[in-house]
Amino acid sequence: MKTTRKRYGAEFKAKVALEAIRGDLTLAELAAKHGVHHTMITVWKRQAIDGMASTFSGAGDAAKAASNAEVDKLHAKIGQLLVERDF
């Protein structure tokens, strides 16, 4: 019998991580409340805290600009290849 792992959505992880950051309940209480192992909650909490720094650093804006530049470069290359093929 094959068992599959439970997959949790980003919204659920964020909600549980936020509760862990608040500290109103212990990890054991949160684990029992949400039916998730306490080590997973610890990992999600660490990821949430690490992710907060990038939210305020503007790193997301730089990544978007680099992505847009890459897309423009690829579109130019596609156009060049189409012209070469049709010639």
DSSP file (Angstrom, degrees, kcal/mol; ACC not computed):
  #  RESIDUE AA STRUCTURE BP1 BP2  ACC     N-H-->O    O-->H-N    N-H-->O    O-->H-N    TCO  KAPPA ALPHA  PHI   PSI    X-CA   Y-CA   Z-CA
    1    1 A M              0   0    0      0, 0.0     2,-0.5     0, 0.0     0, 0.0   0.000 360.0 360.0 360.0 126.2    0.0    0.0    0.0
    2    2 A K        -     0   0    0      2,-0.0     2,-0.4     0, 0.0     0, 0.0  -0.765 360.0-162.0 -93.6 130.0    1.4    3.3   -1.1
    3    3 A T        -     0   0    0     -2,-0.5     2,-0.3     0, 0.0     0, 0.0  -0.912   6.6-147.6-111.0 140.3    1.0    6.3    1.2
    4    4 A T        -     0   0    0     -2,-0.4     2,-0.1     1,-0.0     3,-0.0  -0.791  21.4-110.1-105.7 149.0    1.4    9.8    0.0
    5    5 A R        -     0   0    0     -2,-0.3     2,-0.3     1,-0.1    -1,-0.0  -0.447  34.2-108.1 -74.9 148.5    2.6   12.7    2.1
    6    6 A K        -     0   0    0     -2,-0.1     2,-0.5     1,-0.0    -1,-0.1  -0.595  32.2-150.5 -74.6 133.6    0.2   15.4    3.1
    7    7 A R        -     0   0    0     -2,-0.3     2,-0.4    -3,-0.0    -3,-0.0  -0.907   6.1-154.0-110.1 134.8    0.9   18.7    1.3
    8    8 A Y        -     0   0    0     -2,-0.5     2,-0.1     1,-0.0    -2,-0.0  -0.872  15.0-123.0-111.0 140.1    0.1   22.0    2.9
    9    9 A G     >  -     0   0    0     -2,-0.4     4,-2.4     1,-0.1     5,-0.2  -0.316  24.8-111.5 -76.7 162.4   -0.7   25.2    1.0
   10   10 A A  H  > S+     0   0    0      1,-0.2     4,-2.6     2,-0.2     5,-0.2   0.863 116.8  54.8 -62.3 -37.3    1.2   28.4    1.4
   11   11 A E  H  > S+     0   0    0      2,-0.2     4,-2.2     1,-0.2    -1,-0.2   0.916 109.5  46.5 -64.8 -42.6   -1.7   30.1    3.1
   12   12 A F  H  > S+     0   0    0      2,-0.2     4,-2.5     1,-0.2     5,-0.2   0.927 113.0  49.6 -64.1 -45.4   -2.0   27.3    5.8
   13   13 A K  H  X S+     0   0    0     -4,-2.4     4,-2.8     1,-0.2     5,-0.2   0.911 111.2  49.5 -60.4 -42.9    1.8   27.4    6.4
   14   14 A A  H  X S+     0   0    0     -4,-2.6     4,-2.4     2,-0.2    -1,-0.2   0.901 110.6  50.2 -63.5 -40.9    1.8   31.2    6.8
   15   15 A K  H  X S+     0   0    0     -4,-2.2     4,-1.9     2,-0.2    -2,-0.2   0.931 114.2  43.3 -63.7 -45.7   -1.1   31.0    9.2
   16   16 A V  H  X S+     0   0    0     -4,-2.5     4,-2.1     2,-0.2    -2,-0.2   0.906 113.9  51.2 -67.8 -41.7    0.5   28.4   11.4
   17   17 A A  H  X S+     0   0    0     -4,-2.8     4,-2.5    -5,-0.2    -2,-0.2   0.895 108.8  51.6 -62.9 -40.1    3.9   30.2   11.2
   18   18 A L  H  X S+     0   0    0     -4,-2.4     4,-2.4     2,-0.2    -1,-0.2   0.901 109.0  50.3 -64.1 -40.7    2.3   33.4   12.3
   19   19 A E  H  X>S+     0   0    0     -4,-1.9     4,-1.6     1,-0.2     5,-0.6   0.893 111.2  49.6 -62.7 -38.6    0.7   31.7   15.2
   20   20 A A  H  <5S+     0   0    0     -4,-2.1    -2,-0.2     2,-0.2    -1,-0.2   0.891 110.2  50.1 -67.9 -39.0    4.1   30.3   16.2
   21   21 A I  H  <5S+     0   0    0     -4,-2.5    -2,-0.2     1,-0.2    -1,-0.2   0.901 106.6  55.3 -65.6 -40.8    5.8   33.7   15.9
   22   22 A R  H  <5S-     0   0    0     -4,-2.4    -1,-0.2    -5,-0.2    -2,-0.2   0.896  95.0-149.9 -58.9 -39.9    3.1   35.3   18.1
   23   23 A G  T  <5 +     0   0    0     -4,-1.6    -3,-0.1    -5,-0.2    -1,-0.1   0.669  53.3 132.0  80.2  16.3    3.9   32.7   20.8
   24   24 A D  S   <S+     0   0    0     -5,-0.6     2,-0.3     2,-0.1    -4,-0.1   0.860  75.4  33.0 -67.5 -34.3    0.4   32.6   22.3
   25   25 A L  S    S-     0   0    0     -6,-0.5    -2,-0.1     1,-0.0     2,-0.0  -0.860  90.5-110.5-119.1 155.0    0.5   28.7   22.2
   26   26 A T     >  -     0   0    0     -2,-0.3     4,-2.6     1,-0.1     5,-0.2  -0.323  35.1-106.0 -74.5 166.3    3.4   26.3   22.6
   27   27 A L  H  > S+     0   0    0      1,-0.2     4,-2.7     2,-0.2     5,-0.2   0.890 122.7  53.0 -60.5 -38.6    4.7   24.3   19.6
   28   28 A A  H  > S+     0   0    0      2,-0.2     4,-2.2     1,-0.2    -1,-0.2   0.905 109.8  47.7 -63.7 -40.9    3.1   21.2   21.1
   29   29 A E  H  > S+     0   0    0      2,-0.2     4,-2.5     1,-0.2    -2,-0.2   0.907 113.2  47.9 -67.2 -41.3   -0.3   23.0   21.4
   30   30 A L  H  X S+     0   0    0     -4,-2.6     4,-2.5     2,-0.2     6,-0.3   0.908 110.4  52.5 -63.9 -41.2    0.0   24.3   17.8
   31   31 A A  H  X>S+     0   0    0     -4,-2.7     4,-1.6     1,-0.2     5,-1.3   0.913 113.1  43.8 -61.5 -43.0    0.9   20.9   16.6
   32   32 A A  H  <5S+     0   0    0     -4,-2.2    -1,-0.2     2,-0.2    -2,-0.2   0.898 113.2  52.0 -68.1 -40.4   -2.1   19.4   18.2
   33   33 A K  H  <5S+     0   0    0     -4,-2.5    -2,-0.2     1,-0.2    -1,-0.2   0.899 123.2  27.4 -63.1 -42.3   -4.4   22.2   17.1
   34   34 A H  H  <5S-     0   0    0     -4,-2.5    -1,-0.2     2,-0.2    -2,-0.2   0.513 102.7-120.8-102.7  -6.3   -3.4   21.9   13.4
   35   35 A G  T  <5S+     0   0    0     -4,-1.6     2,-0.3     1,-0.3    -3,-0.2   0.868  70.1 127.4  69.9  36.7   -2.4   18.2   13.2
   36   36 A V      < -     0   0    0     -5,-1.3    -1,-0.3    -6,-0.3    -2,-0.2  -0.945  66.8-102.8-126.0 145.0    1.1   19.0   12.1
   37   37 A H    >>  -     0   0    0     -2,-0.3     4,-1.5     1,-0.1     3,-0.8  -0.397  30.0-123.7 -67.1 143.7    4.4   17.8   13.6
   38   38 A H  H 3> S+     0   0    0      1,-0.3     4,-2.0     2,-0.2    -1,-0.1   0.775 108.8  59.9 -63.6 -27.1    6.1   20.5   15.7
   39   39 A T  H 3> S+     0   0    0      2,-0.2     4,-2.1     1,-0.2    -1,-0.3   0.857 102.7  52.7 -69.6 -32.1    9.3   20.3   13.7
   40   40 A M  H <> S+     0   0    0     -3,-0.8     4,-2.7     2,-0.2    -2,-0.2   0.903 107.9  51.1 -65.8 -40.4    7.4   21.3   10.6
   41   41 A I  H  X S+     0   0    0     -4,-1.5     4,-2.5     1,-0.2    -2,-0.2   0.906 108.9  51.6 -62.7 -40.7    6.0   24.3   12.4
   42   42 A T  H  X S+     0   0    0     -4,-2.0     4,-2.3     2,-0.2    -1,-0.2   0.910 110.8  47.8 -62.0 -42.7    9.6   25.2   13.5
   43   43 A V  H  X S+     0   0    0     -4,-2.1     4,-2.6     2,-0.2    -2,-0.2   0.931 112.6  48.3 -63.9 -46.3   10.8   25.1    9.9
   44   44 A W  H  X S+     0   0    0     -4,-2.7     4,-2.4     1,-0.2    -2,-0.2   0.886 110.8  51.7 -62.1 -39.2    7.8   27.2    8.6
   45   45 A K  H  X S+     0   0    0     -4,-2.5     4,-2.3     2,-0.2    -1,-0.2   0.926 110.8  47.4 -63.3 -45.3    8.4   29.7   11.4
   46   46 A R  H  X S+     0   0    0     -4,-2.3     4,-2.6     1,-0.2    -2,-0.2   0.909 112.4  49.8 -62.9 -42.6   12.1   30.0   10.4
   47   47 A Q  H  X S+     0   0    0     -4,-2.6     4,-2.4     1,-0.2    -1,-0.2   0.894 110.5  50.5 -63.4 -39.4   11.2   30.3    6.7
   48   48 A A  H  X S+     0   0    0     -4,-2.4     4,-1.4     2,-0.2    -2,-0.2   0.917 112.1  46.1 -65.2 -43.1    8.7   33.1    7.5
   49   49 A I  H  X S+     0   0    0     -4,-2.3     4,-0.9     1,-0.2     3,-0.2   0.918 114.3  47.8 -66.9 -42.6   11.2   35.0    9.6
   50   50 A D  H  X S+     0   0    0     -4,-2.6     4,-0.9     1,-0.2     3,-0.4   0.877 110.9  52.7 -64.0 -37.2   13.9   34.7    6.9
   51   51 A G  H  X S+     0   0    0     -4,-2.4     4,-1.3     1,-0.2    -1,-0.2   0.762  97.4  66.1 -70.6 -25.8   11.4   35.7    4.2
   52   52 A M  H  X S+     0   0    0     -4,-1.4     4,-1.4    -3,-0.2    -1,-0.2   0.888  95.7  56.3 -64.5 -38.1   10.4   38.9    6.0
   53   53 A A  H  X S+     0   0    0     -4,-0.9     4,-1.0    -3,-0.4     3,-0.3   0.906 106.8  48.7 -61.5 -42.0   13.8   40.4    5.6
   54   54 A S  H  X>S+     0   0    0     -4,-0.9     4,-0.8     1,-0.2     5,-0.7   0.793 103.6  62.4 -70.2 -26.0   13.7   40.0    1.8
   55   55 A T  H  <5S+     0   0    0     -4,-1.3     3,-0.3     1,-0.2    -1,-0.2   0.897 112.6  35.1 -62.8 -39.7   10.2   41.6    1.8
   56   56 A F  H  <5S+     0   0    0     -4,-1.4    -1,-0.2    -3,-0.3    -2,-0.2   0.576 107.2  68.1 -92.4 -10.4   11.6   44.8    3.2
   57   57 A S  H  <5S-     0   0    0     -4,-1.0    -1,-0.2    -5,-0.2    -2,-0.2   0.663  99.2-124.6 -85.0 -15.5   15.0   44.7    1.4
   58   58 A G  T >X5 +     0   0    0     -4,-0.8     4,-1.4    -3,-0.3     3,-0.6   0.592  69.3 133.4  82.1  10.0   13.6   45.3   -2.1
   59   59 A A  H 3>< +     0   0    0     -5,-0.7     4,-2.0     1,-0.2     5,-0.2   0.823  66.7  60.9 -63.0 -30.7   15.2   42.1   -3.4
   60   60 A G  H 3> S+     0   0    0     -6,-0.6     4,-1.9     1,-0.2    -1,-0.2   0.870 101.4  52.3 -64.3 -36.9   12.0   41.1   -5.1
   61   61 A D  H <> S+     0   0    0     -3,-0.6     4,-2.2     2,-0.2    -1,-0.2   0.896 109.1  49.2 -66.5 -40.5   12.0   44.3   -7.2
   62   62 A A  H  X S+     0   0    0     -4,-1.4     4,-2.4     1,-0.2    -2,-0.2   0.892 110.0  51.4 -66.1 -39.2   15.6   43.5   -8.4
   63   63 A A  H  X S+     0   0    0     -4,-2.0     4,-2.2     2,-0.2    -1,-0.2   0.888 109.8  49.9 -65.5 -38.5   14.6   39.9   -9.3
   64   64 A K  H  X S+     0   0    0     -4,-1.9     4,-2.6     2,-0.2    -2,-0.2   0.910 110.8  49.3 -65.7 -42.1   11.6   41.2  -11.3
   65   65 A A  H  X S+     0   0    0     -4,-2.2     4,-2.2     2,-0.2    -2,-0.2   0.914 112.4  47.7 -64.2 -42.7   13.7   43.7  -13.2
   66   66 A A  H  X S+     0   0    0     -4,-2.4     4,-2.2     2,-0.2    -1,-0.2   0.892 112.0  50.9 -64.4 -39.0   16.3   40.9  -14.0
   67   67 A S  H  X S+     0   0    0     -4,-2.2     4,-2.3     2,-0.2    -2,-0.2   0.917 110.0  48.7 -65.2 -43.5   13.5   38.6  -15.1
   68   68 A N  H  X S+     0   0    0     -4,-2.6     4,-2.3     1,-0.2    -2,-0.2   0.893 111.0  50.7 -64.1 -39.4   12.0   41.2  -17.4
   69   69 A A  H  X S+     0   0    0     -4,-2.2     4,-2.2     1,-0.2    -1,-0.2   0.904 110.5  49.7 -64.1 -40.7   15.4   41.9  -18.9
   70   70 A E  H  X S+     0   0    0     -4,-2.2     4,-2.4     2,-0.2    -2,-0.2   0.897 109.8  50.8 -64.9 -40.8   15.9   38.2  -19.5
   71   71 A V  H  X S+     0   0    0     -4,-2.3     4,-2.5     2,-0.2    -2,-0.2   0.920 110.4  49.2 -63.2 -44.1   12.5   37.9  -21.2
   72   72 A D  H  X S+     0   0    0     -4,-2.3     4,-2.1     1,-0.2    -2,-0.2   0.910 111.2  50.0 -61.5 -42.0   13.3   40.8  -23.5
   73   73 A K  H  X S+     0   0    0     -4,-2.2     4,-2.0     1,-0.2    -2,-0.2   0.910 111.7  47.9 -62.9 -43.1   16.6   39.2  -24.4
   74   74 A L  H  X S+     0   0    0     -4,-2.4     4,-2.4     2,-0.2    -2,-0.2   0.880 109.1  53.2 -67.2 -38.1   15.0   35.9  -25.1
   75   75 A H  H  X S+     0   0    0     -4,-2.5     4,-2.3     2,-0.2    -1,-0.2   0.901 108.8  50.4 -62.7 -40.1   12.3   37.6  -27.3
   76   76 A A  H  X S+     0   0    0     -4,-2.1     4,-2.3     1,-0.2    -2,-0.2   0.912 110.5  49.2 -63.4 -42.0   15.0   39.3  -29.3
   77   77 A K  H  X S+     0   0    0     -4,-2.0     4,-2.5     2,-0.2    -2,-0.2   0.901 109.8  51.3 -64.4 -41.4   16.8   35.9  -29.8
   78   78 A I  H  X S+     0   0    0     -4,-2.4     4,-2.3     2,-0.2    -2,-0.2   0.924 110.0  49.9 -61.5 -44.6   13.5   34.2  -30.9
   79   79 A G  H  X S+     0   0    0     -4,-2.3     4,-2.2     1,-0.2    -2,-0.2   0.913 110.8  49.7 -59.8 -43.4   12.9   37.0  -33.4
   80   80 A Q  H  X S+     0   0    0     -4,-2.3     4,-2.4     1,-0.2    -2,-0.2   0.915 111.4  48.4 -61.7 -44.4   16.5   36.6  -34.8
   81   81 A L  H  X S+     0   0    0     -4,-2.5     4,-2.3     1,-0.2    -1,-0.2   0.869 109.9  52.0 -66.5 -36.3   16.1   32.9  -35.1
   82   82 A L  H  X S+     0   0    0     -4,-2.3     4,-2.5     2,-0.2    -1,-0.2   0.917 110.4  48.3 -64.9 -42.4   12.7   33.2  -36.9
   83   83 A V  H  X S+     0   0    0     -4,-2.2     4,-1.6     1,-0.2    -2,-0.2   0.921 112.6  48.6 -63.9 -42.9   14.3   35.7  -39.4
   84   84 A E  H  < S+     0   0    0     -4,-2.4    -1,-0.2     1,-0.2    -2,-0.2   0.893 112.7  48.4 -64.1 -39.2   17.2   33.3  -40.0
   85   85 A R  H  < S+     0   0    0     -4,-2.3    -2,-0.2     1,-0.2    -1,-0.2   0.911 112.6  47.1 -67.8 -42.2   14.9   30.3  -40.5
   86   86 A D  H  <        0   0    0     -4,-2.5    -1,-0.2     1,-0.3    -2,-0.2   0.748 360.0 360.0 -72.8 -22.7   12.6   32.2  -42.9
   87   87 A F     <        0   0    0     -4,-1.6    -1,-0.3    -5,-0.2    -2,-0.2   0.475 360.0 360.0 -73.7 360.0   15.6   33.5  -44.9
